[in-house]
Amino acid sequence: MNYKGSGKVHFGVDDVSLYGTPKEEPGPGLPGQEVKQSFLKNQLQALFQPTDNKLAMKLFGSKKALMKERIRQKAAGHWVIHPCSSFRFYWDLCMLLLLVANLIILPVAISFFNDDLSTRWIAFNCLSDTIFLIDIVVNFRTGIMQQDNAEQVILDPKLIAKHYLRTWFFLDLISSIPLDYIFLIFNQVSAY
C-alpha cells in the first residue's frame, strides 16, 4: 500500500475497480466532511467521463485505452462532458423524448385547443423551452468526435465552442427561442 499526500490509499496497479479505475479508500485521519465532498465531486465527475458502453468500447478497443481516455478527460476540465459518457447518453434520450412529445402535442394543441391555454400547457411549454435552452449550454461543454479519426475526441473547451458555433449553434438557438411567449409579451405591451 502507498500512502500519498492526497489522503487516500492507493492499492497496487492490478487492483482496479469494475470500471477500470484504481480503487481508493479514505486514508487515516480524514474528516468525514472532506470525504463526503470528494465523494460527491467524484460521482459528478464520473457522470461526465466515458463509460464502458458499446460505443466507447468500439471506439477505444480496450479497457486500458478507455482508462487513458478517462484520465485525458479529467485533465481537460471538470465540466467537459465526454460524448461517450452516461450523462450524455441519458441527456440525448431525454431530448429525444421531449422532441417527440413536442412533435405530437404542439400540432394537436394548435389545431384543437387554440383558445384554451391551460396551466399544464403553459408549464409544459415553458419547461420544454427551458430544457432546449439548457441543451445549448450542454452542447458547448460536450466533447466532439472527429470525423476522420473517431478514436480521437476533442475535449478542449475552446475548440468545442468554436466547432459548435460553426455547426449547430445558430439552428439550435433559433429553434429554442420561445417565440410564442415573445409575441405574447409584445401583444400585451402594445395593448396598453
PyMOL commands that place a pseudoatom at each C-alpha (Angstrom):
pseudoatom trace, name=CA, resn=MET, resi=1, chain=A, elem=C, hetatm=0, pos=[0.000, 0.000, 0.000]
pseudoatom trace, name=CA, resn=ASN, resi=2, chain=A, elem=C, hetatm=0, pos=[1.067, 3.531, -0.767]
pseudoatom trace, name=CA, resn=TYR, resi=3, chain=A, elem=C, hetatm=0, pos=[0.207, 6.441, 1.467]
pseudoatom trace, name=CA, resn=LYS, resi=4, chain=A, elem=C, hetatm=0, pos=[0.192, 9.609, -0.588]
pseudoatom trace, name=CA, resn=GLY, resi=5, chain=A, elem=C, hetatm=0, pos=[-0.378, 13.206, 0.411]
pseudoatom trace, name=CA, resn=SER, resi=6, chain=A, elem=C, hetatm=0, pos=[-3.877, 13.217, -1.051]
pseudoatom trace, name=CA, resn=GLY, resi=7, chain=A, elem=C, hetatm=0, pos=[-5.282, 11.436, 1.985]
pseudoatom trace, name=CA, resn=LYS, resi=8, chain=A, elem=C, hetatm=0, pos=[-6.202, 8.324, 0.022]
pseudoatom trace, name=CA, resn=VAL, resi=9, chain=A, elem=C, hetatm=0, pos=[-4.755, 4.879, -0.009]
pseudoatom trace, name=CA, resn=HIS, resi=10, chain=A, elem=C, hetatm=0, pos=[-3.889, 3.633, -3.486]
pseudoatom trace, name=CA, resn=PHE, resi=11, chain=A, elem=C, hetatm=0, pos=[-3.596, -0.069, -3.981]
pseudoatom trace, name=CA, resn=GLY, resi=12, chain=A, elem=C, hetatm=0, pos=[-1.398, -1.871, -6.472]
pseudoatom trace, name=CA, resn=VAL, resi=13, chain=A, elem=C, hetatm=0, pos=[-1.788, -1.469, -10.236]
pseudoatom trace, name=CA, resn=ASP, resi=14, chain=A, elem=C, hetatm=0, pos=[-3.519, -4.844, -10.556]
pseudoatom trace, name=CA, resn=ASP, resi=15, chain=A, elem=C, hetatm=0, pos=[-6.233, -3.936, -8.080]
pseudoatom trace, name=CA, resn=VAL, resi=16, chain=A, elem=C, hetatm=0, pos=[-8.714, -1.926, -10.156]
pseudoatom trace, name=CA, resn=SER, resi=17, chain=A, elem=C, hetatm=0, pos=[-12.446, -1.420, -9.841]
pseudoatom trace, name=CA, resn=LEU, resi=18, chain=A, elem=C, hetatm=0, pos=[-15.083, -2.793, -12.174]
pseudoatom trace, name=CA, resn=TYR, resi=19, chain=A, elem=C, hetatm=0, pos=[-14.812, 0.329, -14.310]
pseudoatom trace, name=CA, resn=GLY, resi=20, chain=A, elem=C, hetatm=0, pos=[-11.058, 0.102, -14.791]
pseudoatom trace, name=CA, resn=THR, resi=21, chain=A, elem=C, hetatm=0, pos=[-10.154, 2.902, -12.408]
pseudoatom trace, name=CA, resn=PRO, resi=22, chain=A, elem=C, hetatm=0, pos=[-7.847, 2.406, -9.406]
pseudoatom trace, name=CA, resn=LYS, resi=23, chain=A, elem=C, hetatm=0, pos=[-9.624, 1.541, -6.180]
pseudoatom trace, name=CA, resn=GLU, resi=24, chain=A, elem=C, hetatm=0, pos=[-9.324, 4.162, -3.486]
pseudoatom trace, name=CA, resn=GLU, resi=25, chain=A, elem=C, hetatm=0, pos=[-10.143, 4.161, 0.184]
pseudoatom trace, name=CA, resn=PRO, resi=26, chain=A, elem=C, hetatm=0, pos=[-10.097, 7.054, 2.605]
pseudoatom trace, name=CA, resn=GLY, resi=27, chain=A, elem=C, hetatm=0, pos=[-6.752, 7.287, 4.317]
pseudoatom trace, name=CA, resn=PRO, resi=28, chain=A, elem=C, hetatm=0, pos=[-6.280, 7.564, 8.059]
pseudoatom trace, name=CA, resn=GLY, resi=29, chain=A, elem=C, hetatm=0, pos=[-7.205, 10.787, 9.815]
pseudoatom trace, name=CA, resn=LEU, resi=30, chain=A, elem=C, hetatm=0, pos=[-9.533, 12.366, 7.231]
pseudoatom trace, name=CA, resn=PRO, resi=31, chain=A, elem=C, hetatm=0, pos=[-12.517, 14.310, 8.492]
pseudoatom trace, name=CA, resn=GLY, resi=32, chain=A, elem=C, hetatm=0, pos=[-15.878, 12.919, 7.363]
pseudoatom trace, name=CA, resn=GLN, resi=33, chain=A, elem=C, hetatm=0, pos=[-16.937, 16.163, 5.674]
pseudoatom trace, name=CA, resn=GLU, resi=34, chain=A, elem=C, hetatm=0, pos=[-13.919, 16.143, 3.351]
pseudoatom trace, name=CA, resn=VAL, resi=35, chain=A, elem=C, hetatm=0, pos=[-14.612, 12.543, 2.341]
pseudoatom trace, name=CA, resn=LYS, resi=36, chain=A, elem=C, hetatm=0, pos=[-18.267, 13.380, 1.655]
pseudoatom trace, name=CA, resn=GLN, resi=37, chain=A, elem=C, hetatm=0, pos=[-17.376, 16.363, -0.564]
pseudoatom trace, name=CA, resn=SER, resi=38, chain=A, elem=C, hetatm=0, pos=[-14.792, 14.434, -2.528]
pseudoatom trace, name=CA, resn=PHE, resi=39, chain=A, elem=C, hetatm=0, pos=[-17.220, 11.516, -2.915]
pseudoatom trace, name=CA, resn=LEU, resi=40, chain=A, elem=C, hetatm=0, pos=[-19.902, 13.789, -4.385]
pseudoatom trace, name=CA, resn=LYS, resi=41, chain=A, elem=C, hetatm=0, pos=[-17.348, 15.523, -6.588]
pseudoatom trace, name=CA, resn=ASN, resi=42, chain=A, elem=C, hetatm=0, pos=[-16.037, 12.168, -7.835]
pseudoatom trace, name=CA, resn=GLN, resi=43, chain=A, elem=C, hetatm=0, pos=[-19.548, 10.926, -8.561]
pseudoatom trace, name=CA, resn=LEU, resi=44, chain=A, elem=C, hetatm=0, pos=[-20.384, 14.075, -10.502]
pseudoatom trace, name=CA, resn=GLN, resi=45, chain=A, elem=C, hetatm=0, pos=[-17.142, 13.862, -12.483]
pseudoatom trace, name=CA, resn=ALA, resi=46, chain=A, elem=C, hetatm=0, pos=[-17.774, 10.169, -13.183]
pseudoatom trace, name=CA, resn=LEU, resi=47, chain=A, elem=C, hetatm=0, pos=[-21.057, 11.115, -14.872]
pseudoatom trace, name=CA, resn=PHE, resi=48, chain=A, elem=C, hetatm=0, pos=[-19.134, 13.135, -17.451]
pseudoatom trace, name=CA, resn=GLN, resi=49, chain=A, elem=C, hetatm=0, pos=[-16.424, 10.518, -18.118]
pseudoatom trace, name=CA, resn=PRO, resi=50, chain=A, elem=C, hetatm=0, pos=[-16.695, 7.846, -20.801]
pseudoatom trace, name=CA, resn=THR, resi=51, chain=A, elem=C, hetatm=0, pos=[-18.251, 4.635, -19.554]
pseudoatom trace, name=CA, resn=ASP, resi=52, chain=A, elem=C, hetatm=0, pos=[-17.583, 1.165, -20.844]
pseudoatom trace, name=CA, resn=ASN, resi=53, chain=A, elem=C, hetatm=0, pos=[-20.658, 1.076, -23.071]
pseudoatom trace, name=CA, resn=LYS, resi=54, chain=A, elem=C, hetatm=0, pos=[-20.714, -0.422, -26.564]
pseudoatom trace, name=CA, resn=LEU, resi=55, chain=A, elem=C, hetatm=0, pos=[-19.834, 2.837, -28.318]
pseudoatom trace, name=CA, resn=ALA, resi=56, chain=A, elem=C, hetatm=0, pos=[-16.862, 3.574, -26.086]
pseudoatom trace, name=CA, resn=MET, resi=57, chain=A, elem=C, hetatm=0, pos=[-15.536, 0.025, -26.327]
pseudoatom trace, name=CA, resn=LYS, resi=58, chain=A, elem=C, hetatm=0, pos=[-15.893, 0.156, -30.120]
pseudoatom trace, name=CA, resn=LEU, resi=59, chain=A, elem=C, hetatm=0, pos=[-14.021, 3.468, -30.262]
pseudoatom trace, name=CA, resn=PHE, resi=60, chain=A, elem=C, hetatm=0, pos=[-11.247, 2.734, -27.794]
pseudoatom trace, name=CA, resn=GLY, resi=61, chain=A, elem=C, hetatm=0, pos=[-10.950, -1.042, -28.189]
pseudoatom trace, name=CA, resn=SER, resi=62, chain=A, elem=C, hetatm=0, pos=[-9.908, -1.994, -24.661]
pseudoatom trace, name=CA, resn=LYS, resi=63, chain=A, elem=C, hetatm=0, pos=[-10.440, -1.068, -21.034]
pseudoatom trace, name=CA, resn=LYS, resi=64, chain=A, elem=C, hetatm=0, pos=[-6.866, 0.190, -20.841]
pseudoatom trace, name=CA, resn=ALA, resi=65, chain=A, elem=C, hetatm=0, pos=[-7.463, 2.650, -23.690]
pseudoatom trace, name=CA, resn=LEU, resi=66, chain=A, elem=C, hetatm=0, pos=[-10.752, 3.658, -22.073]
pseudoatom trace, name=CA, resn=MET, resi=67, chain=A, elem=C, hetatm=0, pos=[-8.934, 4.320, -18.792]
pseudoatom trace, name=CA, resn=LYS, resi=68, chain=A, elem=C, hetatm=0, pos=[-6.419, 6.532, -20.631]
pseudoatom trace, name=CA, resn=GLU, resi=69, chain=A, elem=C, hetatm=0, pos=[-9.322, 8.425, -22.184]
pseudoatom trace, name=CA, resn=ARG, resi=70, chain=A, elem=C, hetatm=0, pos=[-10.826, 8.960, -18.714]
pseudoatom trace, name=CA, resn=ILE, resi=71, chain=A, elem=C, hetatm=0, pos=[-7.535, 10.394, -17.499]
pseudoatom trace, name=CA, resn=ARG, resi=72, chain=A, elem=C, hetatm=0, pos=[-7.375, 12.652, -20.569]
pseudoatom trace, name=CA, resn=GLN, resi=73, chain=A, elem=C, hetatm=0, pos=[-10.959, 13.775, -19.967]
pseudoatom trace, name=CA, resn=LYS, resi=74, chain=A, elem=C, hetatm=0, pos=[-10.192, 14.593, -16.301]
pseudoatom trace, name=CA, resn=ALA, resi=75, chain=A, elem=C, hetatm=0, pos=[-7.248, 16.713, -17.425]
pseudoatom trace, name=CA, resn=ALA, resi=76, chain=A, elem=C, hetatm=0, pos=[-9.485, 18.612, -19.872]
pseudoatom trace, name=CA, resn=GLY, resi=77, chain=A, elem=C, hetatm=0, pos=[-11.520, 20.169, -17.071]
pseudoatom trace, name=CA, resn=HIS, resi=78, chain=A, elem=C, hetatm=0, pos=[-14.238, 19.440, -14.554]
pseudoatom trace, name=CA, resn=TRP, resi=79, chain=A, elem=C, hetatm=0, pos=[-17.203, 20.443, -16.659]
pseudoatom trace, name=CA, resn=VAL, resi=80, chain=A, elem=C, hetatm=0, pos=[-16.233, 18.934, -20.019]
pseudoatom trace, name=CA, resn=ILE, resi=81, chain=A, elem=C, hetatm=0, pos=[-18.665, 16.162, -20.932]
pseudoatom trace, name=CA, resn=HIS, resi=82, chain=A, elem=C, hetatm=0, pos=[-17.330, 13.211, -22.882]
pseudoatom trace, name=CA, resn=PRO, resi=83, chain=A, elem=C, hetatm=0, pos=[-19.604, 12.175, -25.783]
pseudoatom trace, name=CA, resn=CYS, resi=84, chain=A, elem=C, hetatm=0, pos=[-19.425, 8.519, -24.622]
pseudoatom trace, name=CA, resn=SER, resi=85, chain=A, elem=C, hetatm=0, pos=[-20.448, 9.343, -21.032]
pseudoatom trace, name=CA, resn=SER, resi=86, chain=A, elem=C, hetatm=0, pos=[-23.582, 8.042, -19.390]
pseudoatom trace, name=CA, resn=PHE, resi=87, chain=A, elem=C, hetatm=0, pos=[-24.714, 11.628, -18.741]
pseudoatom trace, name=CA, resn=ARG, resi=88, chain=A, elem=C, hetatm=0, pos=[-24.641, 12.413, -22.466]
pseudoatom trace, name=CA, resn=PHE, resi=89, chain=A, elem=C, hetatm=0, pos=[-26.481, 9.186, -23.308]
pseudoatom trace, name=CA, resn=TYR, resi=90, chain=A, elem=C, hetatm=0, pos=[-29.324, 9.917, -20.893]
pseudoatom trace, name=CA, resn=TRP, resi=91, chain=A, elem=C, hetatm=0, pos=[-29.396, 13.601, -21.843]
pseudoatom trace, name=CA, resn=ASP, resi=92, chain=A, elem=C, hetatm=0, pos=[-29.794, 12.699, -25.526]
pseudoatom trace, name=CA, resn=LEU, resi=93, chain=A, elem=C, hetatm=0, pos=[-32.508, 10.188, -24.623]
pseudoatom trace, name=CA, resn=CYS, resi=94, chain=A, elem=C, hetatm=0, pos=[-34.435, 12.843, -22.655]
pseudoatom trace, name=CA, resn=MET, resi=95, chain=A, elem=C, hetatm=0, pos=[-34.029, 15.318, -25.513]
pseudoatom trace, name=CA, resn=LEU, resi=96, chain=A, elem=C, hetatm=0, pos=[-35.377, 12.747, -27.978]
pseudoatom trace, name=CA, resn=LEU, resi=97, chain=A, elem=C, hetatm=0, pos=[-38.422, 12.066, -25.798]
pseudoatom trace, name=CA, resn=LEU, resi=98, chain=A, elem=C, hetatm=0, pos=[-39.048, 15.784, -25.379]
pseudoatom trace, name=CA, resn=LEU, resi=99, chain=A, elem=C, hetatm=0, pos=[-38.780, 16.365, -29.133]
pseudoatom trace, name=CA, resn=VAL, resi=100, chain=A, elem=C, hetatm=0, pos=[-41.245, 13.562, -29.862]
pseudoatom trace, name=CA, resn=ALA, resi=101, chain=A, elem=C, hetatm=0, pos=[-43.629, 14.934, -27.230]
pseudoatom trace, name=CA, resn=ASN, resi=102, chain=A, elem=C, hetatm=0, pos=[-43.408, 18.389, -28.817]
pseudoatom trace, name=CA, resn=LEU, resi=103, chain=A, elem=C, hetatm=0, pos=[-43.955, 16.922, -32.289]
pseudoatom trace, name=CA, resn=ILE, resi=104, chain=A, elem=C, hetatm=0, pos=[-47.180, 15.312, -31.109]
pseudoatom trace, name=CA, resn=ILE, resi=105, chain=A, elem=C, hetatm=0, pos=[-48.502, 17.790, -28.546]
pseudoatom trace, name=CA, resn=LEU, resi=106, chain=A, elem=C, hetatm=0, pos=[-47.831, 21.093, -30.345]
pseudoatom trace, name=CA, resn=PRO, resi=107, chain=A, elem=C, hetatm=0, pos=[-49.797, 20.372, -33.542]
pseudoatom trace, name=CA, resn=VAL, resi=108, chain=A, elem=C, hetatm=0, pos=[-52.706, 18.897, -31.575]
pseudoatom trace, name=CA, resn=ALA, resi=109, chain=A, elem=C, hetatm=0, pos=[-52.800, 21.874, -29.200]
pseudoatom trace, name=CA, resn=ILE, resi=110, chain=A, elem=C, hetatm=0, pos=[-52.603, 24.416, -32.007]
pseudoatom trace, name=CA, resn=SER, resi=111, chain=A, elem=C, hetatm=0, pos=[-55.234, 22.640, -34.096]
pseudoatom trace, name=CA, resn=PHE, resi=112, chain=A, elem=C, hetatm=0, pos=[-57.864, 21.854, -31.500]
pseudoatom trace, name=CA, resn=PHE, resi=113, chain=A, elem=C, hetatm=0, pos=[-57.199, 23.881, -28.351]
pseudoatom trace, name=CA, resn=ASN, resi=114, chain=A, elem=C, hetatm=0, pos=[-56.071, 27.235, -29.701]
pseudoatom trace, name=CA, resn=ASP, resi=115, chain=A, elem=C, hetatm=0, pos=[-58.025, 29.390, -27.256]
pseudoatom trace, name=CA, resn=ASP, resi=116, chain=A, elem=C, hetatm=0, pos=[-57.738, 27.115, -24.217]
pseudoatom trace, name=CA, resn=LEU, resi=117, chain=A, elem=C, hetatm=0, pos=[-54.284, 27.770, -22.711]
pseudoatom trace, name=CA, resn=SER, resi=118, chain=A, elem=C, hetatm=0, pos=[-54.378, 25.733, -19.534]
pseudoatom trace, name=CA, resn=THR, resi=119, chain=A, elem=C, hetatm=0, pos=[-51.788, 25.939, -16.788]
pseudoatom trace, name=CA, resn=ARG, resi=120, chain=A, elem=C, hetatm=0, pos=[-50.496, 22.482, -17.707]
pseudoatom trace, name=CA, resn=TRP, resi=121, chain=A, elem=C, hetatm=0, pos=[-49.956, 23.507, -21.315]
pseudoatom trace, name=CA, resn=ILE, resi=122, chain=A, elem=C, hetatm=0, pos=[-48.084, 26.667, -20.333]
pseudoatom trace, name=CA, resn=ALA, resi=123, chain=A, elem=C, hetatm=0, pos=[-45.964, 24.741, -17.796]
pseudoatom trace, name=CA, resn=PHE, resi=124, chain=A, elem=C, hetatm=0, pos=[-45.073, 22.049, -20.350]
pseudoatom trace, name=CA, resn=ASN, resi=125, chain=A, elem=C, hetatm=0, pos=[-44.216, 24.644, -22.974]
pseudoatom trace, name=CA, resn=CYS, resi=126, chain=A, elem=C, hetatm=0, pos=[-42.042, 26.676, -20.572]
pseudoatom trace, name=CA, resn=LEU, resi=127, chain=A, elem=C, hetatm=0, pos=[-40.298, 23.544, -19.316]
pseudoatom trace, name=CA, resn=SER, resi=128, chain=A, elem=C, hetatm=0, pos=[-39.543, 22.268, -22.816]
pseudoatom trace, name=CA, resn=ASP, resi=129, chain=A, elem=C, hetatm=0, pos=[-38.275, 25.681, -23.950]
pseudoatom trace, name=CA, resn=THR, resi=130, chain=A, elem=C, hetatm=0, pos=[-36.031, 25.898, -20.886]
pseudoatom trace, name=CA, resn=ILE, resi=131, chain=A, elem=C, hetatm=0, pos=[-34.631, 22.410, -21.437]
pseudoatom trace, name=CA, resn=PHE, resi=132, chain=A, elem=C, hetatm=0, pos=[-33.925, 23.207, -25.089]
pseudoatom trace, name=CA, resn=LEU, resi=133, chain=A, elem=C, hetatm=0, pos=[-32.019, 26.327, -23.991]
pseudoatom trace, name=CA, resn=ILE, resi=134, chain=A, elem=C, hetatm=0, pos=[-30.076, 24.274, -21.424]
pseudoatom trace, name=CA, resn=ASP, resi=135, chain=A, elem=C, hetatm=0, pos=[-29.228, 21.865, -24.247]
pseudoatom trace, name=CA, resn=ILE, resi=136, chain=A, elem=C, hetatm=0, pos=[-27.305, 24.670, -25.930]
pseudoatom trace, name=CA, resn=VAL, resi=137, chain=A, elem=C, hetatm=0, pos=[-25.148, 25.041, -22.806]
pseudoatom trace, name=CA, resn=VAL, resi=138, chain=A, elem=C, hetatm=0, pos=[-24.643, 21.262, -22.603]
pseudoatom trace, name=CA, resn=ASN, resi=139, chain=A, elem=C, hetatm=0, pos=[-23.551, 21.204, -26.243]
pseudoatom trace, name=CA, resn=PHE, resi=140, chain=A, elem=C, hetatm=0, pos=[-20.968, 23.908, -25.537]
pseudoatom trace, name=CA, resn=ARG, resi=141, chain=A, elem=C, hetatm=0, pos=[-19.433, 21.583, -22.921]
pseudoatom trace, name=CA, resn=THR, resi=142, chain=A, elem=C, hetatm=0, pos=[-19.633, 18.244, -24.776]
pseudoatom trace, name=CA, resn=GLY, resi=143, chain=A, elem=C, hetatm=0, pos=[-16.548, 16.854, -26.481]
pseudoatom trace, name=CA, resn=ILE, resi=144, chain=A, elem=C, hetatm=0, pos=[-16.563, 16.204, -30.206]
pseudoatom trace, name=CA, resn=MET, resi=145, chain=A, elem=C, hetatm=0, pos=[-15.689, 13.001, -32.022]
pseudoatom trace, name=CA, resn=GLN, resi=146, chain=A, elem=C, hetatm=0, pos=[-13.608, 13.793, -35.069]
pseudoatom trace, name=CA, resn=GLN, resi=147, chain=A, elem=C, hetatm=0, pos=[-14.999, 12.732, -38.431]
pseudoatom trace, name=CA, resn=ASP, resi=148, chain=A, elem=C, hetatm=0, pos=[-11.757, 11.338, -39.854]
pseudoatom trace, name=CA, resn=ASN, resi=149, chain=A, elem=C, hetatm=0, pos=[-10.339, 9.860, -36.631]
pseudoatom trace, name=CA, resn=ALA, resi=150, chain=A, elem=C, hetatm=0, pos=[-13.156, 8.615, -34.379]
pseudoatom trace, name=CA, resn=GLU, resi=151, chain=A, elem=C, hetatm=0, pos=[-10.705, 7.418, -31.724]
pseudoatom trace, name=CA, resn=GLN, resi=152, chain=A, elem=C, hetatm=0, pos=[-9.641, 10.997, -31.031]
pseudoatom trace, name=CA, resn=VAL, resi=153, chain=A, elem=C, hetatm=0, pos=[-12.203, 13.050, -29.122]
pseudoatom trace, name=CA, resn=ILE, resi=154, chain=A, elem=C, hetatm=0, pos=[-11.751, 16.813, -28.926]
pseudoatom trace, name=CA, resn=LEU, resi=155, chain=A, elem=C, hetatm=0, pos=[-12.005, 17.824, -25.256]
pseudoatom trace, name=CA, resn=ASP, resi=156, chain=A, elem=C, hetatm=0, pos=[-10.577, 21.354, -25.349]
pseudoatom trace, name=CA, resn=PRO, resi=157, chain=A, elem=C, hetatm=0, pos=[-13.404, 23.745, -24.334]
pseudoatom trace, name=CA, resn=LYS, resi=158, chain=A, elem=C, hetatm=0, pos=[-12.282, 26.466, -26.773]
pseudoatom trace, name=CA, resn=LEU, resi=159, chain=A, elem=C, hetatm=0, pos=[-12.200, 24.070, -29.728]
pseudoatom trace, name=CA, resn=ILE, resi=160, chain=A, elem=C, hetatm=0, pos=[-15.562, 22.620, -28.703]
pseudoatom trace, name=CA, resn=ALA, resi=161, chain=A, elem=C, hetatm=0, pos=[-17.105, 26.112, -28.594]
pseudoatom trace, name=CA, resn=LYS, resi=162, chain=A, elem=C, hetatm=0, pos=[-15.633, 27.098, -31.978]
pseudoatom trace, name=CA, resn=HIS, resi=163, chain=A, elem=C, hetatm=0, pos=[-16.868, 23.887, -33.578]
pseudoatom trace, name=CA, resn=TYR, resi=164, chain=A, elem=C, hetatm=0, pos=[-20.354, 24.234, -32.087]
pseudoatom trace, name=CA, resn=LEU, resi=165, chain=A, elem=C, hetatm=0, pos=[-20.619, 27.882, -33.158]
pseudoatom trace, name=CA, resn=ARG, resi=166, chain=A, elem=C, hetatm=0, pos=[-19.673, 26.912, -36.730]
pseudoatom trace, name=CA, resn=THR, resi=167, chain=A, elem=C, hetatm=0, pos=[-22.057, 23.960, -36.963]
pseudoatom trace, name=CA, resn=TRP, resi=168, chain=A, elem=C, hetatm=0, pos=[-25.289, 23.621, -34.947]
pseudoatom trace, name=CA, resn=PHE, resi=169, chain=A, elem=C, hetatm=0, pos=[-25.400, 26.636, -32.625]
pseudoatom trace, name=CA, resn=PHE, resi=170, chain=A, elem=C, hetatm=0, pos=[-27.494, 29.021, -34.733]
pseudoatom trace, name=CA, resn=LEU, resi=171, chain=A, elem=C, hetatm=0, pos=[-30.009, 26.342, -35.696]
pseudoatom trace, name=CA, resn=ASP, resi=172, chain=A, elem=C, hetatm=0, pos=[-30.308, 25.290, -32.046]
pseudoatom trace, name=CA, resn=LEU, resi=173, chain=A, elem=C, hetatm=0, pos=[-30.676, 28.905, -30.923]
pseudoatom trace, name=CA, resn=ILE, resi=174, chain=A, elem=C, hetatm=0, pos=[-33.337, 29.763, -33.498]
pseudoatom trace, name=CA, resn=SER, resi=175, chain=A, elem=C, hetatm=0, pos=[-35.311, 26.623, -32.749]
pseudoatom trace, name=CA, resn=SER, resi=176, chain=A, elem=C, hetatm=0, pos=[-35.049, 27.138, -28.982]
pseudoatom trace, name=CA, resn=ILE, resi=177, chain=A, elem=C, hetatm=0, pos=[-36.238, 30.730, -28.813]
pseudoatom trace, name=CA, resn=PRO, resi=178, chain=A, elem=C, hetatm=0, pos=[-39.733, 30.748, -27.253]
pseudoatom trace, name=CA, resn=LEU, resi=179, chain=A, elem=C, hetatm=0, pos=[-41.356, 32.860, -29.975]
pseudoatom trace, name=CA, resn=ASP, resi=180, chain=A, elem=C, hetatm=0, pos=[-44.911, 32.328, -28.723]
pseudoatom trace, name=CA, resn=TYR, resi=181, chain=A, elem=C, hetatm=0, pos=[-44.110, 33.971, -25.396]
pseudoatom trace, name=CA, resn=ILE, resi=182, chain=A, elem=C, hetatm=0, pos=[-42.181, 36.793, -27.045]
pseudoatom trace, name=CA, resn=PHE, resi=183, chain=A, elem=C, hetatm=0, pos=[-45.207, 37.537, -29.261]
pseudoatom trace, name=CA, resn=LEU, resi=184, chain=A, elem=C, hetatm=0, pos=[-47.482, 37.295, -26.215]
pseudoatom trace, name=CA, resn=ILE, resi=185, chain=A, elem=C, hetatm=0, pos=[-45.341, 39.844, -24.350]
pseudoatom trace, name=CA, resn=PHE, resi=186, chain=A, elem=C, hetatm=0, pos=[-45.290, 42.249, -27.315]
pseudoatom trace, name=CA, resn=ASN, resi=187, chain=A, elem=C, hetatm=0, pos=[-49.069, 41.929, -27.760]
pseudoatom trace, name=CA, resn=GLN, resi=188, chain=A, elem=C, hetatm=0, pos=[-49.635, 42.761, -24.083]
pseudoatom trace, name=CA, resn=VAL, resi=189, chain=A, elem=C, hetatm=0, pos=[-47.279, 45.763, -24.295]
pseudoatom trace, name=CA, resn=SER, resi=190, chain=A, elem=C, hetatm=0, pos=[-48.990, 47.111, -27.429]
pseudoatom trace, name=CA, resn=ALA, resi=191, chain=A, elem=C, hetatm=0, pos=[-52.427, 46.651, -25.798]
pseudoatom trace, name=CA, resn=TYR, resi=192, chain=A, elem=C, hetatm=0, pos=[-51.538, 49.215, -23.117]
for i in range(1, 192): cmd.bond("trace and resi %d" % i, "trace and resi %d" % (i + 1))
show_as sticks, trace
zoom trace
